[in-house]
Amino acid sequence: MRFDSIADNGKTVELRRISSDGICTDELKRNCIARPTPDFTAALQAFAAPVRKALGLPAKYELDVRSVTTRPDEEDNAKAIVISCVHTLSASSRPLNVNTPLLDLDNYPDLAVCLETLFDEAEQYYLGKKREAVEPKTQQGDIEDGLSEAPPQSRELDDEEWHEQEEETAGVG
């Protein structure tokens, strides 16, 4: 599955896909509080070095990649990309937002490789296979004295569970 936007702000992961047949437009947008696995995070952060290179920034300039947004071609393949990052400033309590211009992937093959890896990780995350387990809510009395609760298990969520999770997190923040 190809996503138009993949973002991780440290609290939630957002996956977005828009498709159109010329008459109808469908939008799929998923927000999830389950943290992604380190492989997903590494795939997102792999864009930092190519972004520094594309923008002519020094290698010591640390970037925290927050989102990747693609622009599809006629065949619905990613043709161009915009990457949003933040850079922590020592002289300010606020980070510096760094956004690339729309970059044609034909001119940046290293970004195309990073994007394919990120798409693979995002699809696994979307399917529930690459998420850190979320602590289940427990009722008082669920844990007996002297016994510990078994660790939560990560599993794939169906559409109804996704919807419930989105409703639960809608008022949080």
N, C-alpha and C positions, 0 to 999 in steps of 0.2 A: 504494500500500500504506500502510495506517495502522499505526503502531507504538504500543504502550502505553507504552513508555519509550524515550527517546533520551538517551544520556549520553556525555560525553567528559571523561575525567579528565586529559587531556593526554598520556596514554600509550596508551590504547586507547579505541576507540569501541564502545559497546554498544548494539545495537538489539534490542528485545524486543517480541514480539507474542504475546498469548494469545487464543485463540478457543475458544468452546464452543458445542455444539449442544444443551446441556442434559443430554446423556448422556456425551459424551466431551469432554475438554479437551485442546487442542493448544497447545504452547508452542514458539515459535521464538525462539531467543536466539543472536545473533551477536556475537562479540567480534572486533575486528580491530585489528591494530597499524598498519595503513596510515593515515597521517594524512589527514584530510579536506581538501578544498580550502578556500580562504578563504571561498567562498560558504556552505559548510556551517557553518563557524565563525561567520561573521557572522549567519547565521540563528539560531543558538543564542544568541549574545550579544545579539541584538535584544530578547530578553526582559528584559534588565536594566532598561531605563527603565520599562516597564509594572510590573515587580515593585516598583521604588522607589515608584512612584505608588500601587500597591495597598497597600503596607505603610506608606505615609506617611513614607518615608525621604527625606532631602535629596538633591538632584540630585548633589551632590559625593560622595556615598557610592558608591564604586566596587564593583561586583559582577561576579564572574566566574561566569557561569552554567555549571553542571556537568551538570544533568539536567532533563528535562521528562518528567513522567509524567501520562498522561491516564486519565480514567475514562469509559468509553463509556456511551451510552444504550442503549435497547432495539434501535435500528437499527444499533448498532455505530459510531455517530459519536461523536467526542469531545464530551463534555458538560461535563466539569470538568477542572481541571488543577492539578497541584502542581509548583512549580519550586524546584529546589535550587541555591543559589549559595554562593560563599565571598567573604568580604571580608577583605582583608589588614589586619591591625592593626599600627600602628607601635610599640605598646608590648609586643608579644608575638611570639614566633617561630611561633606557631600561628595559622592563620586562623580567623575567626568563620564558622560555618556559618549560613546564612540560608535558611530554608524557608518558602514561603508556606503558608497553610492551603489546603484544597481550595477552589478558586475556580471558581464557575459561569461558564462562557464567555459565557452570555447577558448577564451583568452586566459583562463585560470584553471588549468587541469588539476592542480593540487586541491583546489576547492571542490571540484567535481568528485574526486576520490573521497574527500571528507564527507561530502553530502551523501554518497551511496552508503557509507558506513553508518551515518546518522539515520538515514531512512530505515536501514535494517534494524538498528537498535530501537527506533521509535515504533516500528511495527510490532516488535516483540513486547515492548512496554504496553502498547495499545491492547494487545491480546492477553495481557496479564502475565506473561511469562518472564518478564524482566523488571519486576518491581520488588522493592524491599517490602517485607511484611508490615502491615499496619496493625498496631495493638488493638485488639477487639475491646469494645466497651464491656465491662463486667458489671454484673449486678452484685450488690452486697450479699455476701454469703456464698458466692460462687467458688471461693477458694477456702478450703477447710484449713483449720489451724495446723501448722507444721508441714503443709504440702504446698509446693509451688505449682504455679500454673504452667502447663506445657507451652512452649514457644508458639507464637502464631504462625500459621502456614500461609504462604503466598499462593494464590490461585487465580484463575481467570474469572473475571466478573462478567455476568451476562448484562444485557442492555438495561434490564430493570434495576439491577444492583448499581450500575453506573449512574442511572437517573437518581436513585435514592442517595447515593454518595454526593452527587452534585447539589441536591436539595439540602443535605445536611451542612455542606460547606458554604452554601450561598450566603448565609447570614453571618459567617465567621469572618473577621478581618477588621 
